Amino acid sequence: MDVNQAIKHVMTAPVITVRPDDTMDKVQRIFDEEVLHHVPVVEEGGRVAGMISKSDYLRLLHGFTLFKARKSEDYNRAILRSLLAHEVMTRQVATLHPDDSLGVAAGYFRENRFHAIPVVDGDSNLVGIVTTYDLITHAYRDTGIAT
């Protein structure tokens, strides 16, 4: 893997996002329907406001009732409809630029122990996302190892 290669060649774009005032039931649908583990929260113009990881979402669900009674499930759905993304999201999110190197991204991942970084343009608007999975897939793309 060329650690000097630009992130723009590895990042995922476009990105599935939510708005700060979207409800957590929308986030739940995204995690249920898509194969991803991070959903950036973006403001109207595309500026990154935060991030919701699947771990954040599962931690939230863990606080709900463990019983599978019909009333409990209705109650849990009502909570997800009432909670907003900005109430659950991680607010302080590191970002990278499309021309930053894979080495810079790898350094962020190693130092901070998170697994996804939004990629933003010069105006801080979301243009992509890079994940540890993207780096691993890129590193092993020509090795014959199945991904």
C-alpha positions as CSV (number, residue, x, y, z in Angstrom):
1,M,0.0,0.0,0.0
2,D,1.3,3.4,-0.9
3,V,0.9,5.4,2.3
4,N,1.4,8.6,0.3
5,Q,-1.6,8.0,-1.9
6,A,-4.5,10.4,-1.5
7,I,-7.6,9.4,0.5
8,K,-9.8,10.4,-2.4
9,H,-8.8,7.3,-4.2
10,V,-9.9,5.0,-1.3
11,M,-12.8,6.8,0.4
12,T,-16.4,5.9,0.0
13,A,-18.6,8.4,-1.7
14,P,-21.4,9.3,-1.8
15,V,-22.1,8.8,1.9
16,I,-25.4,7.9,3.6
17,T,-26.1,10.7,6.1
18,V,-28.7,12.0,8.5
19,R,-29.5,15.5,9.6
20,P,-29.2,16.7,13.3
21,D,-33.0,16.8,13.7
22,D,-33.6,13.4,12.1
23,T,-35.0,10.8,14.6
24,M,-33.1,7.8,15.7
25,D,-35.7,5.5,14.1
26,K,-34.2,6.8,10.8
27,V,-30.7,5.8,12.0
28,Q,-32.1,2.4,13.0
29,R,-33.5,1.9,9.5
30,I,-30.1,2.8,8.0
31,F,-28.2,0.3,10.2
32,D,-30.8,-2.4,9.6
33,E,-30.9,-1.9,5.8
34,E,-27.3,-1.0,4.9
35,V,-23.9,-2.7,5.5
36,L,-22.2,0.1,7.4
37,H,-21.2,1.1,10.9
38,H,-21.0,4.9,10.8
39,V,-23.5,7.5,9.8
40,P,-22.3,11.1,9.6
41,V,-24.7,13.8,10.8
42,V,-24.6,16.7,8.5
43,E,-26.2,20.2,8.6
44,E,-28.3,21.6,5.8
45,G,-25.3,22.8,3.7
46,G,-23.3,19.6,4.1
47,R,-21.1,20.6,7.0
48,V,-20.3,17.7,9.4
49,A,-22.0,18.2,12.8
50,G,-21.2,14.8,14.2
51,M,-21.1,11.0,13.8
52,I,-23.3,8.1,15.0
53,S,-21.6,4.8,15.1
54,K,-23.4,1.5,15.3
55,S,-21.8,1.1,18.7
56,D,-23.5,4.4,19.8
57,Y,-26.8,3.1,18.5
58,L,-26.4,-0.3,20.2
59,R,-25.4,1.3,23.5
60,L,-28.6,3.4,23.3
61,L,-30.7,0.2,22.7
62,H,-29.0,-1.5,25.6
63,G,-30.6,1.0,27.9
64,F,-34.1,0.0,26.7
65,T,-36.2,-2.8,28.2
66,L,-34.9,-6.3,27.7
67,F,-38.4,-7.8,27.5
68,K,-39.9,-8.6,24.2
69,A,-43.5,-7.9,25.2
70,R,-45.6,-6.1,22.6
71,K,-45.9,-3.0,24.9
72,S,-42.2,-2.9,25.4
73,E,-41.5,-3.0,21.7
74,D,-44.0,-0.2,21.1
75,Y,-42.4,1.8,23.9
76,N,-38.9,1.3,22.4
77,R,-40.1,2.4,19.0
78,A,-41.6,5.5,20.5
79,I,-38.3,6.4,22.2
80,L,-36.4,6.0,18.9
81,R,-39.0,8.3,17.2
82,S,-38.5,10.9,19.9
83,L,-34.7,11.0,20.2
84,L,-32.9,13.2,17.6
85,A,-29.6,12.4,16.0
86,H,-27.9,15.4,17.5
87,E,-28.8,14.1,21.0
88,V,-26.9,10.8,20.4
89,M,-24.1,11.8,18.0
90,T,-20.5,12.2,18.9
91,R,-19.9,16.0,18.3
92,Q,-16.2,16.3,18.2
93,V,-15.3,14.4,15.0
94,A,-11.9,14.4,13.4
95,T,-12.0,15.1,9.6
96,L,-9.6,14.6,6.7
97,H,-9.4,16.2,3.3
98,P,-9.5,14.3,0.0
99,D,-5.8,15.0,-0.7
100,D,-4.6,13.9,2.7
101,S,-2.6,10.7,2.5
102,L,-3.5,7.2,3.5
103,G,-0.6,7.4,6.0
104,V,-2.3,10.3,7.7
105,A,-5.6,8.4,7.9
106,A,-3.8,5.3,9.3
107,G,-2.2,7.5,12.0
108,Y,-5.5,9.0,13.0
109,F,-7.0,5.5,13.3
110,R,-4.0,4.2,15.4
111,E,-3.9,7.2,17.7
112,N,-7.6,7.6,18.3
113,R,-9.0,4.1,18.1
114,F,-12.0,5.0,16.0
115,H,-12.8,3.4,12.7
116,A,-14.3,6.0,10.4
117,I,-13.3,9.6,9.5
118,P,-15.5,12.0,7.4
119,V,-13.6,13.5,4.4
120,V,-14.5,17.1,3.9
121,D,-13.7,19.8,1.3
122,G,-12.2,23.2,2.0
123,D,-15.6,24.5,3.2
124,S,-15.9,21.6,5.7
125,N,-18.6,20.0,3.6
126,L,-18.8,16.2,3.5
127,V,-17.5,14.6,0.3
128,G,-16.7,11.1,1.5
129,I,-15.8,8.8,4.4
130,V,-12.8,6.6,5.0
131,T,-12.9,3.6,7.3
132,T,-10.4,1.1,8.6
133,Y,-12.2,-1.4,6.3
134,D,-11.4,0.8,3.3
135,L,-7.7,0.9,4.2
136,I,-7.5,-2.9,4.7
137,T,-9.4,-3.5,1.5
138,H,-7.1,-1.2,-0.4
139,A,-4.0,-2.6,1.2
140,Y,-4.9,-6.2,0.1
141,R,-6.6,-5.5,-3.2
142,D,-3.8,-7.0,-5.4
143,T,-2.8,-9.9,-3.1
144,G,-5.3,-12.5,-4.1
145,I,-6.8,-12.5,-0.6
146,A,-10.5,-12.5,-0.8
147,T,-12.2,-9.4,0.6
